[in-house]
């Protein structure tokens, strides 16, 4: 699949098969993060890779999922991610301004995963203080975001928004993601 096709077809996944992700693929995902651009090449990001079942459960308990779907957006037992990557900012390298670095690393990881047929969900709704304790994170590191990974166990489709942009599931549990059209997004073209 071309890079453009990866970008166009990659959607957030919230239901996962329970098949483990091979270590070589996890390494590729992390290498994609390492190669992400960084402002002034400062490289302030650090990562925690969580793949054991007990630690995945502890991370899951400290995440919030799909606010628009009220109950249907949270993966149930047997649908939960099999891998998490916690993206941290090392405040001894950079105290603030790492949001762009985090975004680039997150997108690189998710695209590398999607190329391997692995779905992902970028999670910003976190019980950060709990995660710091559960994961034993030193105070010099600040959690920016968590990316959940696993082989997709749901159908997700992108479509042009017709007014409302809230994602939803239809009666067949197909997840629909309305996207604003280019005509709405491009303010001017010179």
C-alpha positions, 0 to 999 in steps of 0.5 A: 500500500502506498503512503497516501493509501495508508493515510487515507485508509487509516482510521481509529480502531476501538475493538481489537483481536487478542492476537499478540503483535510480534516483537519485530513489528513492535520494533518497527513501530518504535523505529518509526517513532524514533525517526519522527521529526523533532523541533531543533532535533532536540528529541525530548520524547521517551516511550514506555512499551506495554505488552504484557496482559497484566500491564495492558489491563492496568493501562486500560483501566486508566484510559477513556474511550470514544465519548460520542459512543456512550458505552459502545466506544469502550472495548469490552473484555476480549476486545481490548488492546494488546499493546500500548505505547506511552509517549513521555516528554523528558522535562530535563531535555525540554520542559514545554513545546513538545506537542508537535514532536508527540504528534509526529511520533504518534502518527509515524507509529500508527502508520507503521502499524497500519502498514502491518494490518494493525489498528490503533487508537490515540488516547488523550483521555487519561488518568495521568496520576494513576498511570504515573504510579502504575508504571513507576514513571520518574517525575522528570517525565510527563505523559503526553499521550498513549497509543493503543494497538492491536489487530482490528476487529471492527469495520471503520469507514470514512465519509464526507460529513453532512453537517454533523461530524460526530462519529457513530456506529450503525445498526450493524456496528460499522463505525462511521467517521464523518470528515469535513470536505476539502471545500470546508477546510481550505480557506484560500488557495493562491 
